[in-house]
Amino acid sequence: MHRIVKAALLPAAILLAAGLTPARAGTFKDEALASLATLEKKIVGLAEAVPAGKYTWRPAEGVRSFSEVFLHIAAANYGIPRVIGTPPPEGFQFRGYDKQTTDKAEVLEKLKASFAHARKAVEALDPADAGKPVKMFGSDTTVRGACLRMIEHLGEHLGQAIAYARMNGVVPPWSRK
């Protein structure tokens, strides 16, 4: 029952987070692009706000550092779109991607490029294909479901990065007055 309620409420939550209401919403593609833009602005803004010296900080041993969280997001922004028809760049290596660098400028460059890739993938979608079946992580879903999973994944790690930031005295840019 909990899964049914969650599945029913997730699209509405995504619309509200993106500043859309069902009456103003467009196609799933429009909604996904709006949510992606909102999450990109927040994630990149937070990555820019975190001091370079904190990029190696982690809350505990065995838990991702700031740089690893941001690079994990970037890797997923290349990986999830392949499910909906946009492969990662030629030669992209997922294994170890989150540990490639702790340099803030490099992390930001990779993060921004990954969002451009994800946006391009969603822009390339035909809204008529929303219900087209696809496989994702060994499970059956649809193109729409894969897009929702991408948005959900970004939201999960935005929350993680916010917690990390607050633990380090960094106020998210959109929360400042």
Rosetta constraint file for C-alpha pairs under 8 A:
AtomPair CA 1 CA 5 HARMONIC 6.41 0.50
AtomPair CA 2 CA 6 HARMONIC 6.09 0.50
AtomPair CA 3 CA 7 HARMONIC 5.93 0.50
AtomPair CA 4 CA 8 HARMONIC 6.11 0.50
AtomPair CA 5 CA 9 HARMONIC 6.12 0.50
AtomPair CA 6 CA 10 HARMONIC 5.87 0.50
AtomPair CA 7 CA 11 HARMONIC 7.51 0.50
AtomPair CA 8 CA 12 HARMONIC 7.72 0.50
AtomPair CA 9 CA 13 HARMONIC 6.17 0.50
AtomPair CA 10 CA 14 HARMONIC 6.16 0.50
AtomPair CA 11 CA 15 HARMONIC 6.24 0.50
AtomPair CA 11 CA 148 HARMONIC 7.80 0.50
AtomPair CA 12 CA 16 HARMONIC 6.19 0.50
AtomPair CA 12 CA 21 HARMONIC 7.88 0.50
AtomPair CA 12 CA 22 HARMONIC 7.60 0.50
AtomPair CA 13 CA 17 HARMONIC 6.05 0.50
AtomPair CA 14 CA 18 HARMONIC 6.21 0.50
AtomPair CA 14 CA 35 HARMONIC 6.51 0.50
AtomPair CA 14 CA 151 HARMONIC 7.92 0.50
AtomPair CA 15 CA 19 HARMONIC 6.30 0.50
AtomPair CA 15 CA 20 HARMONIC 4.87 0.50
AtomPair CA 15 CA 21 HARMONIC 6.00 0.50
AtomPair CA 15 CA 22 HARMONIC 7.25 0.50
AtomPair CA 15 CA 25 HARMONIC 7.58 0.50
AtomPair CA 15 CA 31 HARMONIC 6.57 0.50
AtomPair CA 15 CA 35 HARMONIC 7.16 0.50
AtomPair CA 16 CA 20 HARMONIC 5.37 0.50
AtomPair CA 16 CA 21 HARMONIC 6.14 0.50
AtomPair CA 17 CA 35 HARMONIC 6.92 0.50
AtomPair CA 17 CA 38 HARMONIC 7.75 0.50
AtomPair CA 18 CA 31 HARMONIC 7.64 0.50
AtomPair CA 18 CA 34 HARMONIC 5.62 0.50
AtomPair CA 18 CA 35 HARMONIC 4.74 0.50
AtomPair CA 18 CA 38 HARMONIC 5.97 0.50
AtomPair CA 20 CA 24 HARMONIC 6.08 0.50
AtomPair CA 20 CA 25 HARMONIC 5.78 0.50
AtomPair CA 20 CA 31 HARMONIC 7.67 0.50
AtomPair CA 21 CA 25 HARMONIC 5.80 0.50
AtomPair CA 25 CA 30 HARMONIC 7.46 0.50
AtomPair CA 25 CA 31 HARMONIC 6.52 0.50
AtomPair CA 26 CA 30 HARMONIC 5.48 0.50
AtomPair CA 26 CA 31 HARMONIC 6.41 0.50
AtomPair CA 27 CA 31 HARMONIC 6.34 0.50
AtomPair CA 27 CA 127 HARMONIC 6.45 0.50
AtomPair CA 28 CA 32 HARMONIC 5.95 0.50
AtomPair CA 28 CA 127 HARMONIC 6.69 0.50
AtomPair CA 28 CA 130 HARMONIC 7.23 0.50
AtomPair CA 28 CA 144 HARMONIC 7.00 0.50
AtomPair CA 29 CA 33 HARMONIC 6.08 0.50
AtomPair CA 29 CA 122 HARMONIC 6.57 0.50
AtomPair CA 29 CA 123 HARMONIC 7.24 0.50
AtomPair CA 29 CA 125 HARMONIC 7.09 0.50
AtomPair CA 29 CA 126 HARMONIC 7.91 0.50
AtomPair CA 29 CA 127 HARMONIC 6.01 0.50
AtomPair CA 30 CA 34 HARMONIC 6.17 0.50
AtomPair CA 31 CA 35 HARMONIC 6.17 0.50
AtomPair CA 32 CA 36 HARMONIC 5.93 0.50
AtomPair CA 32 CA 122 HARMONIC 7.38 0.50
AtomPair CA 32 CA 147 HARMONIC 6.72 0.50
AtomPair CA 32 CA 148 HARMONIC 7.42 0.50
AtomPair CA 32 CA 151 HARMONIC 7.44 0.50
AtomPair CA 33 CA 37 HARMONIC 6.05 0.50
AtomPair CA 33 CA 119 HARMONIC 6.79 0.50
AtomPair CA 33 CA 122 HARMONIC 6.78 0.50
AtomPair CA 33 CA 123 HARMONIC 7.48 0.50
AtomPair CA 34 CA 38 HARMONIC 6.33 0.50
AtomPair CA 35 CA 39 HARMONIC 6.15 0.50
AtomPair CA 35 CA 151 HARMONIC 6.94 0.50
AtomPair CA 36 CA 40 HARMONIC 5.92 0.50
AtomPair CA 36 CA 119 HARMONIC 7.26 0.50
AtomPair CA 36 CA 151 HARMONIC 6.55 0.50
AtomPair CA 37 CA 41 HARMONIC 6.13 0.50
AtomPair CA 38 CA 42 HARMONIC 6.37 0.50
AtomPair CA 39 CA 43 HARMONIC 5.94 0.50
AtomPair CA 39 CA 151 HARMONIC 7.95 0.50
AtomPair CA 39 CA 154 HARMONIC 6.83 0.50
AtomPair CA 39 CA 155 HARMONIC 7.06 0.50
AtomPair CA 39 CA 158 HARMONIC 7.66 0.50
AtomPair CA 40 CA 44 HARMONIC 5.79 0.50
AtomPair CA 40 CA 45 HARMONIC 7.98 0.50
AtomPair CA 40 CA 115 HARMONIC 6.71 0.50
AtomPair CA 41 CA 45 HARMONIC 5.73 0.50
AtomPair CA 42 CA 46 HARMONIC 5.96 0.50
AtomPair CA 42 CA 158 HARMONIC 7.63 0.50
AtomPair CA 42 CA 173 HARMONIC 7.85 0.50
AtomPair CA 42 CA 174 HARMONIC 7.45 0.50
AtomPair CA 43 CA 47 HARMONIC 6.10 0.50
AtomPair CA 43 CA 158 HARMONIC 6.03 0.50
AtomPair CA 43 CA 161 HARMONIC 7.95 0.50
AtomPair CA 44 CA 48 HARMONIC 6.11 0.50
AtomPair CA 44 CA 108 HARMONIC 7.19 0.50
AtomPair CA 44 CA 111 HARMONIC 7.26 0.50
AtomPair CA 44 CA 112 HARMONIC 7.14 0.50
AtomPair CA 45 CA 49 HARMONIC 6.21 0.50
AtomPair CA 45 CA 172 HARMONIC 7.68 0.50
AtomPair CA 45 CA 173 HARMONIC 6.51 0.50
AtomPair CA 46 CA 50 HARMONIC 6.31 0.50
AtomPair CA 46 CA 161 HARMONIC 7.69 0.50
AtomPair CA 46 CA 162 HARMONIC 7.65 0.50
AtomPair CA 46 CA 165 HARMONIC 7.94 0.50
AtomPair CA 46 CA 172 HARMONIC 5.73 0.50
AtomPair CA 46 CA 173 HARMONIC 6.57 0.50
AtomPair CA 47 CA 70 HARMONIC 7.41 0.50
AtomPair CA 47 CA 108 HARMONIC 6.94 0.50
AtomPair CA 48 CA 108 HARMONIC 7.34 0.50
AtomPair CA 49 CA 170 HARMONIC 7.13 0.50
AtomPair CA 49 CA 172 HARMONIC 7.24 0.50
AtomPair CA 49 CA 173 HARMONIC 7.10 0.50
AtomPair CA 50 CA 54 HARMONIC 6.66 0.50
AtomPair CA 50 CA 55 HARMONIC 7.38 0.50
AtomPair CA 50 CA 165 HARMONIC 6.88 0.50
AtomPair CA 50 CA 170 HARMONIC 6.52 0.50
AtomPair CA 51 CA 55 HARMONIC 7.15 0.50
AtomPair CA 52 CA 103 HARMONIC 7.14 0.50
AtomPair CA 52 CA 104 HARMONIC 5.37 0.50
AtomPair CA 54 CA 66 HARMONIC 7.16 0.50
AtomPair CA 55 CA 65 HARMONIC 6.61 0.50
AtomPair CA 55 CA 66 HARMONIC 4.83 0.50
AtomPair CA 55 CA 67 HARMONIC 5.01 0.50
AtomPair CA 55 CA 102 HARMONIC 5.96 0.50
AtomPair CA 55 CA 103 HARMONIC 7.40 0.50
AtomPair CA 55 CA 104 HARMONIC 6.73 0.50
AtomPair CA 56 CA 65 HARMONIC 5.40 0.50
AtomPair CA 56 CA 66 HARMONIC 6.13 0.50
AtomPair CA 56 CA 67 HARMONIC 6.34 0.50
AtomPair CA 56 CA 102 HARMONIC 6.32 0.50
AtomPair CA 57 CA 65 HARMONIC 5.22 0.50
AtomPair CA 57 CA 66 HARMONIC 6.13 0.50
AtomPair CA 58 CA 63 HARMONIC 6.26 0.50
AtomPair CA 58 CA 64 HARMONIC 6.01 0.50
AtomPair CA 58 CA 65 HARMONIC 4.20 0.50
AtomPair CA 58 CA 66 HARMONIC 6.61 0.50
AtomPair CA 58 CA 164 HARMONIC 7.78 0.50
AtomPair CA 59 CA 63 HARMONIC 6.77 0.50
AtomPair CA 59 CA 65 HARMONIC 7.52 0.50
AtomPair CA 59 CA 164 HARMONIC 7.27 0.50
AtomPair CA 64 CA 68 HARMONIC 5.37 0.50
AtomPair CA 64 CA 69 HARMONIC 5.89 0.50
AtomPair CA 65 CA 69 HARMONIC 6.15 0.50
AtomPair CA 66 CA 70 HARMONIC 6.35 0.50
AtomPair CA 66 CA 161 HARMONIC 7.04 0.50
AtomPair CA 66 CA 164 HARMONIC 7.39 0.50
AtomPair CA 67 CA 71 HARMONIC 6.06 0.50
AtomPair CA 67 CA 98 HARMONIC 7.34 0.50
AtomPair CA 67 CA 99 HARMONIC 7.79 0.50
AtomPair CA 67 CA 101 HARMONIC 7.37 0.50
AtomPair CA 67 CA 102 HARMONIC 5.41 0.50
AtomPair CA 67 CA 103 HARMONIC 7.85 0.50
AtomPair CA 67 CA 104 HARMONIC 7.48 0.50
AtomPair CA 67 CA 107 HARMONIC 6.63 0.50
AtomPair CA 68 CA 72 HARMONIC 5.82 0.50
AtomPair CA 68 CA 98 HARMONIC 4.73 0.50
AtomPair CA 68 CA 99 HARMONIC 6.02 0.50
AtomPair CA 68 CA 102 HARMONIC 7.77 0.50
AtomPair CA 69 CA 73 HARMONIC 6.28 0.50
AtomPair CA 69 CA 98 HARMONIC 7.24 0.50
AtomPair CA 69 CA 157 HARMONIC 7.05 0.50
AtomPair CA 69 CA 161 HARMONIC 7.20 0.50
AtomPair CA 70 CA 74 HARMONIC 6.32 0.50
AtomPair CA 70 CA 98 HARMONIC 7.65 0.50
AtomPair CA 70 CA 107 HARMONIC 7.04 0.50
AtomPair CA 70 CA 111 HARMONIC 6.66 0.50
AtomPair CA 71 CA 75 HARMONIC 6.09 0.50
AtomPair CA 71 CA 97 HARMONIC 6.65 0.50
AtomPair CA 71 CA 98 HARMONIC 4.53 0.50
AtomPair CA 71 CA 99 HARMONIC 7.55 0.50
AtomPair CA 71 CA 107 HARMONIC 6.60 0.50
AtomPair CA 71 CA 110 HARMONIC 7.32 0.50
AtomPair CA 71 CA 111 HARMONIC 6.62 0.50
AtomPair CA 72 CA 76 HARMONIC 6.26 0.50
AtomPair CA 72 CA 97 HARMONIC 7.24 0.50
AtomPair CA 72 CA 98 HARMONIC 5.09 0.50
AtomPair CA 73 CA 77 HARMONIC 6.20 0.50
AtomPair CA 73 CA 111 HARMONIC 7.40 0.50
AtomPair CA 73 CA 154 HARMONIC 6.79 0.50
AtomPair CA 73 CA 157 HARMONIC 7.19 0.50
AtomPair CA 74 CA 78 HARMONIC 6.63 0.50
AtomPair CA 74 CA 110 HARMONIC 6.62 0.50
AtomPair CA 74 CA 111 HARMONIC 5.06 0.50
AtomPair CA 74 CA 114 HARMONIC 5.09 0.50
AtomPair CA 74 CA 115 HARMONIC 7.23 0.50
AtomPair CA 75 CA 79 HARMONIC 6.12 0.50
AtomPair CA 75 CA 94 HARMONIC 6.30 0.50
AtomPair CA 75 CA 97 HARMONIC 6.62 0.50
AtomPair CA 75 CA 98 HARMONIC 7.29 0.50
AtomPair CA 75 CA 114 HARMONIC 7.31 0.50
AtomPair CA 76 CA 80 HARMONIC 5.64 0.50
AtomPair CA 76 CA 150 HARMONIC 7.84 0.50
AtomPair CA 77 CA 81 HARMONIC 6.71 0.50
AtomPair CA 77 CA 114 HARMONIC 5.38 0.50
AtomPair CA 77 CA 115 HARMONIC 6.28 0.50
AtomPair CA 77 CA 117 HARMONIC 6.96 0.50
AtomPair CA 77 CA 118 HARMONIC 5.37 0.50
AtomPair CA 77 CA 150 HARMONIC 7.64 0.50
AtomPair CA 78 CA 82 HARMONIC 7.15 0.50
AtomPair CA 78 CA 87 HARMONIC 7.35 0.50
AtomPair CA 78 CA 88 HARMONIC 5.12 0.50
AtomPair CA 78 CA 89 HARMONIC 7.91 0.50
AtomPair CA 78 CA 114 HARMONIC 6.16 0.50
AtomPair CA 78 CA 117 HARMONIC 6.65 0.50
AtomPair CA 78 CA 118 HARMONIC 6.62 0.50
AtomPair CA 79 CA 83 HARMONIC 7.60 0.50
AtomPair CA 79 CA 87 HARMONIC 7.53 0.50
AtomPair CA 79 CA 88 HARMONIC 6.54 0.50
AtomPair CA 79 CA 94 HARMONIC 7.94 0.50
AtomPair CA 80 CA 84 HARMONIC 7.46 0.50
AtomPair CA 80 CA 146 HARMONIC 7.24 0.50
AtomPair CA 80 CA 150 HARMONIC 6.46 0.50
AtomPair CA 81 CA 85 HARMONIC 6.44 0.50
AtomPair CA 81 CA 86 HARMONIC 5.26 0.50
AtomPair CA 81 CA 87 HARMONIC 6.62 0.50
AtomPair CA 81 CA 88 HARMONIC 7.71 0.50
AtomPair CA 81 CA 118 HARMONIC 6.18 0.50
AtomPair CA 81 CA 121 HARMONIC 5.90 0.50
AtomPair CA 81 CA 122 HARMONIC 7.74 0.50
AtomPair CA 82 CA 86 HARMONIC 4.49 0.50
AtomPair CA 82 CA 87 HARMONIC 4.29 0.50
AtomPair CA 82 CA 88 HARMONIC 6.58 0.50
AtomPair CA 83 CA 87 HARMONIC 7.96 0.50
AtomPair CA 83 CA 134 HARMONIC 6.81 0.50
AtomPair CA 83 CA 135 HARMONIC 7.00 0.50
AtomPair CA 83 CA 136 HARMONIC 6.45 0.50
AtomPair CA 83 CA 143 HARMONIC 7.74 0.50
AtomPair CA 83 CA 146 HARMONIC 7.08 0.50
AtomPair CA 84 CA 121 HARMONIC 7.46 0.50
AtomPair CA 84 CA 125 HARMONIC 7.87 0.50
AtomPair CA 84 CA 134 HARMONIC 7.47 0.50
AtomPair CA 84 CA 143 HARMONIC 5.76 0.50
AtomPair CA 84 CA 146 HARMONIC 7.09 0.50
AtomPair CA 84 CA 147 HARMONIC 7.99 0.50
AtomPair CA 85 CA 121 HARMONIC 7.38 0.50
AtomPair CA 86 CA 121 HARMONIC 5.49 0.50
AtomPair CA 88 CA 92 HARMONIC 6.24 0.50
AtomPair CA 93 CA 97 HARMONIC 6.58 0.50
AtomPair CA 96 CA 100 HARMONIC 6.51 0.50
AtomPair CA 101 CA 106 HARMONIC 7.08 0.50
AtomPair CA 101 CA 107 HARMONIC 6.89 0.50
AtomPair CA 102 CA 106 HARMONIC 7.71 0.50
AtomPair CA 102 CA 107 HARMONIC 6.84 0.50
AtomPair CA 103 CA 107 HARMONIC 6.11 0.50
AtomPair CA 104 CA 108 HARMONIC 6.06 0.50
AtomPair CA 105 CA 109 HARMONIC 6.17 0.50
AtomPair CA 106 CA 110 HARMONIC 6.19 0.50
AtomPair CA 107 CA 111 HARMONIC 6.00 0.50
AtomPair CA 108 CA 112 HARMONIC 6.03 0.50
AtomPair CA 109 CA 113 HARMONIC 6.16 0.50
AtomPair CA 110 CA 114 HARMONIC 6.09 0.50
AtomPair CA 111 CA 115 HARMONIC 6.41 0.50
AtomPair CA 112 CA 116 HARMONIC 6.38 0.50
AtomPair CA 113 CA 117 HARMONIC 6.32 0.50
AtomPair CA 114 CA 118 HARMONIC 6.24 0.50
AtomPair CA 115 CA 119 HARMONIC 5.99 0.50
AtomPair CA 116 CA 120 HARMONIC 6.08 0.50
AtomPair CA 117 CA 121 HARMONIC 6.25 0.50
AtomPair CA 118 CA 122 HARMONIC 6.40 0.50
AtomPair CA 119 CA 123 HARMONIC 6.02 0.50
AtomPair CA 120 CA 124 HARMONIC 6.14 0.50
AtomPair CA 121 CA 125 HARMONIC 6.81 0.50
AtomPair CA 122 CA 147 HARMONIC 7.83 0.50
AtomPair CA 125 CA 129 HARMONIC 7.31 0.50
AtomPair CA 126 CA 130 HARMONIC 7.51 0.50
AtomPair CA 129 CA 143 HARMONIC 6.78 0.50
AtomPair CA 130 CA 142 HARMONIC 6.65 0.50
AtomPair CA 130 CA 143 HARMONIC 5.13 0.50
AtomPair CA 130 CA 144 HARMONIC 4.79 0.50
AtomPair CA 131 CA 142 HARMONIC 5.27 0.50
AtomPair CA 131 CA 143 HARMONIC 6.10 0.50
AtomPair CA 131 CA 144 HARMONIC 6.33 0.50
AtomPair CA 132 CA 142 HARMONIC 5.22 0.50
AtomPair CA 132 CA 143 HARMONIC 5.71 0.50
AtomPair CA 133 CA 140 HARMONIC 6.90 0.50
AtomPair CA 133 CA 141 HARMONIC 5.74 0.50
AtomPair CA 133 CA 142 HARMONIC 4.29 0.50
AtomPair CA 133 CA 143 HARMONIC 6.53 0.50
AtomPair CA 134 CA 140 HARMONIC 6.04 0.50
AtomPair CA 134 CA 141 HARMONIC 5.42 0.50
AtomPair CA 134 CA 142 HARMONIC 5.12 0.50
AtomPair CA 134 CA 143 HARMONIC 6.31 0.50
AtomPair CA 135 CA 139 HARMONIC 5.43 0.50
AtomPair CA 135 CA 140 HARMONIC 4.79 0.50
AtomPair CA 135 CA 141 HARMONIC 5.96 0.50
AtomPair CA 135 CA 142 HARMONIC 7.66 0.50
AtomPair CA 136 CA 140 HARMONIC 6.42 0.50
AtomPair CA 136 CA 141 HARMONIC 6.68 0.50
AtomPair CA 136 CA 146 HARMONIC 7.06 0.50
AtomPair CA 141 CA 145 HARMONIC 5.60 0.50
AtomPair CA 141 CA 146 HARMONIC 6.77 0.50
AtomPair CA 142 CA 146 HARMONIC 6.17 0.50
AtomPair CA 143 CA 147 HARMONIC 6.32 0.50
AtomPair CA 144 CA 148 HARMONIC 6.18 0.50
AtomPair CA 145 CA 149 HARMONIC 6.10 0.50
AtomPair CA 146 CA 150 HARMONIC 6.24 0.50
AtomPair CA 147 CA 151 HARMONIC 6.34 0.50
AtomPair CA 148 CA 152 HARMONIC 6.02 0.50
AtomPair CA 149 CA 153 HARMONIC 5.94 0.50
AtomPair CA 150 CA 154 HARMONIC 6.27 0.50
AtomPair CA 151 CA 155 HARMONIC 6.25 0.50
AtomPair CA 152 CA 156 HARMONIC 6.21 0.50
AtomPair CA 153 CA 157 HARMONIC 6.44 0.50
AtomPair CA 154 CA 158 HARMONIC 6.01 0.50
AtomPair CA 155 CA 159 HARMONIC 6.23 0.50
AtomPair CA 156 CA 160 HARMONIC 6.46 0.50
AtomPair CA 157 CA 161 HARMONIC 6.04 0.50
AtomPair CA 158 CA 162 HARMONIC 6.08 0.50
AtomPair CA 159 CA 163 HARMONIC 6.26 0.50
AtomPair CA 160 CA 164 HARMONIC 6.28 0.50
AtomPair CA 161 CA 165 HARMONIC 6.00 0.50
AtomPair CA 162 CA 166 HARMONIC 6.10 0.50
AtomPair CA 162 CA 172 HARMONIC 6.85 0.50
AtomPair CA 163 CA 167 HARMONIC 6.13 0.50
AtomPair CA 164 CA 168 HARMONIC 6.45 0.50
AtomPair CA 165 CA 169 HARMONIC 6.29 0.50
AtomPair CA 165 CA 170 HARMONIC 4.78 0.50
AtomPair CA 165 CA 171 HARMONIC 6.71 0.50
AtomPair CA 165 CA 172 HARMONIC 7.35 0.50
AtomPair CA 166 CA 170 HARMONIC 5.20 0.50
AtomPair CA 166 CA 171 HARMONIC 6.09 0.50
AtomPair CA 166 CA 172 HARMONIC 7.93 0.50
AtomPair CA 171 CA 175 HARMONIC 6.60 0.50
AtomPair CA 171 CA 176 HARMONIC 6.67 0.50
AtomPair CA 172 CA 176 HARMONIC 6.81 0.50
